[in-house]
Structures are given as C-alpha cells and as structure tokens.
Amino acid sequence: MRAPITVITASHSIGKRYELEAGQLKKTTLGELWAGGYEVRHVSGLLELADLIGSLKPGQALSASVPRDGSESGEITTKKGRKNGSVAQMAVLSVRARRLTAS
C-alpha cells in the first residue's frame, strides 16, 4: 500500500533554526509558508519516506495532508493570497521537514 504525502516548495525562504544558548533550546523562525507549489508523492514505508526527506532541498516542506480536489500538483497560497480562485485549497500542516546535518 502506498501512502500519499505532499511536497511543498515555497516561493521564498522558509524554515526554523534551532540553537542551544546557555543550555536552553532557542527556536528562530526564518520564514513562514505563504506561497509556492505542491506535488503529491506516494511512499511505501519508512525507507521511501526517509529517502524523500533526504531529497528535500531548502525551501521545501512535507505535509501529511493532500489537496481537497484530488489534484497531484499545482500552486498553493494562503486564503488571503489566493487570486481568482486558481489555487487549490489545501490544509497545510505546520509540520516542516528539514535536513539535519552534522556540525
């Protein structure tokens, strides 16, 4: 069985930075998602999901939700940014994928 997962590519910088300061974890928002594109992918298990996460580029995120209209790709924006109803509605979870790198 293949599970759908949506790859979102922002049209601008998005992400979070985590740092330790005086032993406390500090989170800084680098940019929030407000416009971009999406493509629904299908994975068969954790290994394929891990490969997909590893292939993400800066400005990309994963969402466990899929477009309500059943489309496989298209543009995405917030309701406020929607123009002429041309952008598919999609509930974007605030789950963002990021690549972890050794420092």
C-alpha positions in Angstrom: 0.0 0.0 0.0 1.3 3.4 -0.9 0.6 6.5 1.3 0.3 10.0 -0.2 2.5 12.8 1.2 2.7 16.3 -0.2 6.0 18.0 -1.0 5.6 21.8 -0.8 8.1 24.1 -2.5 7.9 27.6 -1.2 8.5 30.6 -3.5 10.5 32.2 -0.7 12.7 31.2 2.2 11.0 29.1 5.0 12.2 27.2 7.9 13.3 27.3 11.5 16.7 27.4 13.2 17.4 25.7 16.5 20.3 26.6 18.7 21.5 25.9 22.2 22.0 29.1 24.3 23.1 28.7 27.9 21.8 25.1 27.8 18.4 26.2 26.6 16.9 25.4 23.2 16.2 28.5 21.2 14.0 28.4 18.1 14.0 31.2 15.5 11.5 31.3 12.6 13.3 32.0 9.3 10.2 32.4 7.2 6.6 31.1 7.1 5.0 29.5 4.1 2.6 31.8 2.2 3.0 30.8 -1.5 4.6 28.2 -3.7 3.8 24.9 -5.4 2.9 21.4 -4.3 3.3 17.8 -5.7 1.7 14.7 -4.1 4.1 11.8 -3.9 3.4 8.3 -2.7 5.6 6.3 -0.4 5.6 2.6 0.6 7.1 2.5 4.0 9.7 4.2 6.2 12.6 3.7 3.9 10.9 5.5 1.0 9.8 8.3 3.4 13.4 8.6 4.6 14.7 8.9 1.1 12.1 11.5 0.3 13.0 13.5 3.4 16.7 13.2 2.4 16.0 14.5 -1.0 14.3 17.8 0.2 16.0 21.0 -0.8 16.0 24.3 1.1 12.5 25.9 0.8 10.7 22.5 0.7 8.5 21.0 3.4 6.3 17.9 3.8 2.6 17.8 4.6 0.6 14.8 5.6 -2.5 16.4 4.0 -3.5 16.2 0.4 -5.4 18.7 -1.8 -9.2 18.5 -1.4 -9.8 18.5 -5.1 -7.6 15.4 -5.7 -5.1 17.1 -7.8 -1.5 15.9 -7.8 0.3 19.2 -8.3 -0.3 22.9 -8.5 0.1 26.2 -6.8 -0.5 26.9 -3.1 -1.1 30.0 -1.1 -2.9 31.3 1.9 -6.6 32.2 1.7 -5.5 35.8 1.9 -3.1 35.4 -1.0 -5.5 33.4 -3.3 -6.0 35.1 -6.7 -9.1 34.4 -8.8 -9.7 31.0 -7.2 -7.0 29.5 -9.3 -5.0 28.0 -6.3 -6.1 24.6 -5.0 -7.3 24.7 -1.4 -5.1 22.6 0.9 -4.9 22.3 4.6 -1.2 22.7 5.3 0.0 21.2 8.5 2.6 23.1 10.4 4.9 20.2 10.1 8.0 21.2 8.2 10.8 18.9 7.1 14.4 19.9 7.4 17.6 18.2 6.7 19.7 17.5 9.7 23.4 18.0 9.1 26.3 17.3 11.4 28.1 20.4 12.6 
